[in-house]
Amino acid sequence: MGLDARIRPVGVTEAGDMAIPSDPGVAGWYRFGPAPGSDRGSSVLVGHVDGDTGALGEFASLYDVRPGDRVEVRRAGAEPAGYRVTARSTVAKDALPSSAFRRSGPPVLTLITCAPPFLPEEGGYQANLIVTAEPVTG
């Protein structure tokens, strides 16, 4: 897929939104949910499509991801966690489904980034691209 970002834990902002690393080359793992490779719940990774300079970030690669593509999350001290993309959707920035952050149920990897339209006068990107992937073995 071409996405190769370092991952660091993130929490929430003072406004209650999920924090996103400012560096578009770094992904944030939502530390209040399951970690990638967990046996239940949604492991959320988030990153920017681009930076203030306009240079593309690692998560811009999500625009090219399609169902069936493989995703691998390398983890310190553990085997990589492998996933297969099952769905992708675009939602309004303020309409991220709560299910993306669930802590129970079948395990999934949820990757989130910004999506067009980009309206500078309204704060930037107005939507999010959500990519969902299920664990695979082997």
C-alpha positions as CSV (number, residue, x, y, z in Angstrom):
1,M,0.0,0.0,0.0
2,G,2.9,2.3,0.4
3,L,2.1,3.7,3.9
4,D,5.1,3.5,6.2
5,A,4.6,5.8,9.2
6,R,5.9,5.7,12.8
7,I,3.1,5.3,15.3
8,R,2.8,7.1,18.6
9,P,0.0,7.0,21.2
10,V,-2.5,9.9,21.2
11,G,-5.4,10.8,23.4
12,V,-7.9,13.6,23.1
13,T,-7.7,17.4,22.8
14,E,-9.2,19.9,25.2
15,A,-12.2,20.0,22.9
16,G,-12.7,16.3,23.2
17,D,-11.6,15.4,19.7
18,M,-9.0,12.7,19.0
19,A,-5.6,14.2,18.9
20,I,-3.6,13.8,15.7
21,P,0.2,14.1,15.5
22,S,1.1,17.3,13.8
23,D,3.8,15.6,11.7
24,P,2.2,14.1,8.6
25,G,4.8,11.4,8.6
26,V,3.6,10.1,12.0
27,A,0.4,8.1,12.7
28,G,-1.4,8.3,16.0
29,W,-2.8,5.3,17.8
30,Y,-5.8,6.1,19.9
31,R,-4.5,4.9,23.3
32,F,-7.9,4.7,25.0
33,G,-8.9,1.9,22.6
34,P,-7.3,-1.5,21.8
35,A,-3.8,-1.7,20.3
36,P,-3.3,-3.1,16.9
37,G,-3.2,-6.9,17.2
38,S,-5.8,-7.0,20.0
39,D,-8.3,-9.8,20.0
40,R,-11.3,-7.5,20.2
41,G,-12.5,-4.0,19.4
42,S,-11.4,-1.3,17.0
43,S,-7.7,-0.3,16.9
44,V,-7.7,3.2,15.6
45,L,-4.8,4.8,13.7
46,V,-5.1,8.4,12.5
47,G,-2.8,10.6,10.4
48,H,-2.8,13.7,8.2
49,V,-3.0,13.6,4.4
50,D,-0.7,16.5,4.1
51,G,1.1,19.2,6.1
52,D,1.0,23.0,6.2
53,T,3.5,23.1,3.4
54,G,1.3,21.0,1.1
55,A,3.7,18.1,1.2
56,L,1.9,14.8,1.2
57,G,1.8,12.8,4.5
58,E,1.9,9.0,4.8
59,F,-1.9,8.7,5.2
60,A,-2.4,10.2,1.7
61,S,-1.8,6.5,0.6
62,L,-5.2,5.6,2.1
63,Y,-6.8,7.3,-0.9
64,D,-5.6,4.4,-3.1
65,V,-6.5,1.6,-0.7
66,R,-9.2,-0.8,-1.9
67,P,-11.0,-3.8,-0.3
68,G,-8.8,-6.8,-0.4
69,D,-5.5,-4.8,0.1
70,R,-3.3,-6.1,2.9
71,V,-2.1,-3.9,5.8
72,E,0.6,-4.8,8.3
73,V,1.3,-3.1,11.6
74,R,4.7,-3.7,12.9
75,R,4.9,-3.8,16.7
76,A,7.8,-3.6,19.0
77,G,8.4,-6.9,20.9
78,A,5.6,-8.8,18.9
79,E,5.0,-10.3,15.5
80,P,3.4,-7.9,13.0
81,A,-0.4,-7.7,13.0
82,G,-1.8,-8.4,9.5
83,Y,-5.1,-7.1,8.2
84,R,-7.1,-7.2,5.0
85,V,-9.1,-4.1,4.0
86,T,-12.8,-4.8,4.0
87,A,-14.4,-1.4,3.6
88,R,-13.8,2.3,3.0
89,S,-16.2,5.2,3.5
90,T,-16.2,9.0,3.6
91,V,-18.1,10.8,6.3
92,A,-18.5,14.4,7.3
93,K,-15.8,15.6,9.8
94,D,-18.3,15.8,12.6
95,A,-19.9,12.5,11.8
96,L,-17.3,9.9,12.7
97,P,-19.3,6.9,13.8
98,S,-18.8,5.9,17.5
99,S,-18.4,2.3,16.3
100,A,-15.0,3.3,14.9
101,F,-13.8,3.6,18.6
102,R,-15.5,0.5,20.0
103,R,-13.6,-1.5,22.7
104,S,-15.5,-4.8,22.3
105,G,-16.7,-7.0,19.5
106,P,-14.7,-8.5,16.6
107,P,-11.2,-7.1,16.1
108,V,-10.7,-4.6,13.3
109,L,-8.1,-2.0,12.4
110,T,-9.6,1.5,11.6
111,L,-7.5,4.0,9.7
112,I,-8.7,7.6,9.6
113,T,-7.5,10.6,7.6
114,C,-8.9,13.8,6.1
115,A,-10.9,13.8,2.9
116,P,-12.1,16.5,0.5
117,P,-13.6,19.0,0.1
118,F,-10.8,21.3,1.4
119,L,-12.2,24.7,2.4
120,P,-9.6,26.9,4.0
121,E,-12.2,29.4,5.1
122,E,-14.0,26.7,7.0
123,G,-10.9,25.2,8.7
124,G,-9.6,22.8,6.0
125,Y,-10.8,19.4,5.1
126,Q,-14.5,18.8,5.7
127,A,-14.7,15.0,5.7
128,N,-12.8,11.9,6.9
129,L,-11.9,8.8,5.0
130,I,-12.3,5.7,7.1
131,V,-10.6,2.4,6.1
132,T,-11.6,-0.7,7.9
133,A,-9.5,-3.9,7.9
134,E,-10.0,-7.3,9.5
135,P,-7.3,-9.5,10.9
136,V,-5.7,-12.2,8.8
137,T,-3.5,-15.1,9.8
138,G,-0.3,-16.0,8.1
